[in-house]
Amino acid sequence: MSLNNRIRDWSRQRVWVLGASSGIGKALAEALLERGARVALSARNKEALEALARQYDPMQSLVVPADVTNQFDIDSAHARINAQWSGIDLVVLVAGTHVPVRAWDFDANDAEALFQVNVFGAFRTLARVIPDLVSRGEGGIAVVSSVAGYRGLPTGLAYGASKAALTNFCETLYLDLRPKGVSVYLVSPGFVRTPLTDRNDFEMPALITVEEAASQMVRGFERGEFEIHFPKRFTWMMKLLRLLPYRLFFPLVHRITGL
């Protein structure tokens, strides 16, 4: 049984993608535009958004630059989309950042800056859009978290904590919003080749392309899944790690990662 409403006709969907200038966000925006959706494109890089929009029907795409760390940007973008399209059916929060760090290099200011994007960016956006969706009793919210939030992993000191926060946040959102007709999708990717993962200096198992990630997300929306996790050959292994007691988990992670 589907936990969310299934999206069957993308031509009827007005989608706001935050983080659409590169990586998974850009690939997802392209996939949705190719399926006939109207897509509002947000990120800080206006030039990249405009270059993407030029490839598609101008009636389909709307460039609304916004920095998720700036509440004024979020409010202005939301108002502009509503004015143009009279509503939003699906909000997809892809915007995020990642800086690998070990405990001995930990810096509180860097961690706070990461949380401002990954966590508080989501909070700012959803605080703006949730009232509209609840008042209509329909629509959906999708938040890109990560399997890095499942359990603590080396180099993910701040990043993993931010994704764990988003996962918990989405679970609670679902409990509150689904009875009111609003769908909530938790997206939990494994390793996806992006400019952010290029910063990693270790082997990334089951690494996939952004196009594969976007395809998995679209399929998950269409199936009405709550957690859209991929690639399955990696994410199911990570789910199993969550079940291990610490006395087994810690030595196994050291052995697997070499860190």
C-alpha positions in Angstrom: 0.0 0.0 0.0 1.3 3.4 -0.9 2.0 5.7 2.0 1.6 8.8 -0.1 -0.6 9.9 -3.0 0.8 8.6 -6.3 1.7 11.3 -8.8 0.3 9.9 -12.1 0.2 12.9 -14.4 3.2 15.2 -14.3 1.6 17.6 -16.8 -0.7 18.7 -14.0 2.1 19.3 -11.4 3.6 22.6 -10.4 6.9 21.7 -8.8 9.4 23.9 -6.9 12.9 22.5 -6.9 15.3 24.2 -4.5 18.9 23.4 -5.4 18.3 23.1 -9.2 21.5 24.6 -10.5 23.6 21.5 -10.3 23.9 17.9 -9.2 20.8 15.9 -8.2 18.6 19.0 -8.2 19.4 19.9 -11.8 19.0 16.3 -13.0 15.6 16.1 -11.2 14.4 19.4 -12.7 15.4 18.1 -16.2 13.6 14.8 -15.6 10.4 16.6 -14.5 10.5 19.1 -17.3 10.8 16.3 -19.8 7.8 14.7 -18.3 5.7 17.8 -18.8 5.7 19.3 -15.3 5.9 23.0 -14.7 9.1 23.5 -12.7 10.2 26.5 -10.7 14.0 26.5 -10.5 15.7 27.9 -7.4 19.3 28.1 -6.3 21.8 30.9 -5.7 23.4 30.6 -9.2 21.0 32.6 -11.4 23.0 32.1 -14.6 23.0 28.3 -14.3 19.2 28.3 -13.7 18.7 30.5 -16.8 20.9 28.2 -18.9 18.8 25.3 -17.8 15.5 27.0 -18.4 16.5 28.0 -21.9 16.5 24.3 -22.9 12.8 24.0 -22.3 9.4 25.6 -23.1 9.3 29.0 -21.4 5.8 28.2 -20.2 7.1 25.2 -18.3 10.0 26.7 -16.4 10.3 29.6 -14.0 13.6 30.9 -12.8 13.3 32.1 -9.2 16.8 32.5 -7.7 16.9 32.0 -3.9 19.4 31.3 -1.2 17.9 28.9 1.4 19.9 30.6 4.2 18.0 33.9 3.5 14.3 34.0 4.6 13.6 37.0 2.4 14.8 35.1 -0.6 12.5 32.1 0.3 9.5 34.4 0.9 10.0 36.3 -2.3 10.5 33.2 -4.4 7.4 31.6 -2.9 5.3 34.7 -3.6 6.5 34.9 -7.2 5.7 31.3 -7.9 2.2 31.7 -6.4 1.6 34.8 -8.4 2.7 33.1 -11.6 1.1 29.7 -11.2 -1.5 30.2 -8.4 -0.1 27.5 -6.3 2.6 24.8 -5.8 1.8 21.0 -5.9 5.2 19.6 -4.9 8.2 21.2 -3.1 11.5 19.4 -3.4 14.3 20.5 -1.2 17.6 19.3 -2.7 19.8 22.3 -1.7 22.6 21.1 0.6 26.3 21.1 1.2 28.9 18.7 2.5 32.3 19.1 4.0 34.2 16.0 5.1 35.6 16.5 8.6 37.2 14.4 11.3 36.8 15.1 15.0 40.3 16.6 15.4 39.5 19.1 12.6 36.0 20.0 13.8 35.1 23.7 13.7 31.8 24.9 15.2 31.5 27.8 12.8 31.8 25.5 9.8 29.3 23.1 11.3 26.9 25.9 11.9 27.2 27.1 8.3 26.5 23.6 7.1 23.4 23.3 9.3 22.2 26.7 8.0 22.0 25.2 4.5 21.1 21.6 5.1 18.7 21.9 8.1 17.6 25.5 8.6 17.2 26.0 4.9 14.6 23.2 4.9 13.0 24.7 8.0 12.7 28.1 6.4 11.2 26.8 3.2 8.7 24.4 4.7 7.5 26.9 7.3 6.5 29.0 4.3 4.9 26.4 2.2 3.2 24.0 4.7 0.3 26.4 5.6 -0.7 26.6 1.9 -0.6 22.8 1.4 -2.6 22.2 4.6 -5.3 24.7 3.7 -5.7 23.0 0.3 -5.5 19.5 1.8 -3.3 18.2 -1.0 0.2 18.5 -2.5 3.5 17.2 -1.3 6.9 17.9 0.2 10.1 16.0 -0.6 13.3 16.5 1.4 16.6 15.0 0.3 18.4 13.6 3.3 21.0 10.8 3.0 21.8 7.3 4.3 24.7 9.2 6.1 22.0 10.1 8.6 21.2 6.5 9.4 24.2 6.0 11.8 27.5 7.8 12.6 30.2 7.4 9.9 33.8 8.7 9.6 34.2 12.1 7.9 30.4 12.8 8.4 30.7 14.5 11.7 28.5 17.5 10.9 27.0 16.3 7.6 25.6 13.1 9.0 24.2 14.9 12.0 22.4 17.3 9.6 20.9 14.5 7.6 19.8 12.6 10.7 18.0 15.7 11.8 16.2 15.9 8.4 15.2 12.2 8.5 13.7 12.6 12.0 12.0 15.9 10.8 10.4 14.2 7.8 9.1 11.3 9.9 7.4 13.7 12.2 6.1 15.8 9.3 4.5 12.7 7.8 2.7 11.9 11.0 1.3 15.4 11.1 0.6 16.1 7.5 -0.5 12.9 5.9 -3.8 12.8 7.8 -4.4 16.3 6.3 -4.0 15.1 2.7 -0.4 16.3 2.3 2.2 13.8 1.1 5.7 13.7 2.6 8.6 12.1 0.8 12.0 11.3 2.5 14.7 10.9 -0.1 17.7 8.9 1.2 20.5 8.6 -1.5 23.6 6.6 -1.1 26.7 7.9 -3.0 25.8 10.0 -6.0 28.5 11.6 -8.3 28.2 15.3 -7.7 30.6 18.2 -7.0 30.0 17.6 -3.3 30.9 13.9 -3.3 34.0 14.8 -5.4 35.4 16.1 -2.1 35.5 12.7 -0.6 38.9 11.1 -0.6 37.8 7.5 0.0 36.2 4.8 -2.2 32.4 5.3 -2.6 30.6 2.0 -3.0 27.7 1.7 -5.5 28.3 5.2 -6.8 25.6 6.3 -9.2 25.0 9.2 -11.6 22.7 12.2 -10.9 20.5 11.0 -13.8 20.0 7.6 -12.0 19.2 9.4 -8.8 16.7 11.6 -10.5 15.0 8.6 -12.1 14.7 6.9 -8.8 13.2 10.0 -7.2 10.6 10.3 -10.0 9.7 6.6 -9.7 9.3 7.0 -5.9 6.9 10.0 -6.3 4.9 8.0 -8.9 4.7 5.0 -6.5 3.7 7.1 -3.5 6.6 5.9 -1.4 7.5 7.6 1.9 11.2 6.8 1.9 12.8 6.8 -1.6 16.2 5.3 -1.0 18.8 4.3 -3.7 20.7 2.5 -4.9 19.1 -0.5 -3.1 22.2 -2.7 -3.2 23.9 -0.1 -1.0 21.0 1.4 1.0 19.7 -2.0 2.2 23.1 -2.7 3.6 23.1 0.6 5.4 19.7 -0.2 6.9 21.0 -3.5 8.2 23.9 -1.6 9.9 21.3 0.3 11.9 20.3 -3.0 13.6 23.7 -3.9 14.8 24.6 -3.3 18.5 27.5 -0.8 19.0 30.0 -3.5 20.0 29.6 -4.9 16.5 28.9 -1.7 14.6 32.0 0.3 15.6 34.6 -2.3 14.6 32.8 -3.2 11.4 32.7 0.4 10.2 36.4 0.8 11.0 37.1 -2.4 9.0 34.9 -1.4 6.0 36.1 2.2 5.7 39.7 1.9 6.8 39.1 5.1 8.8 
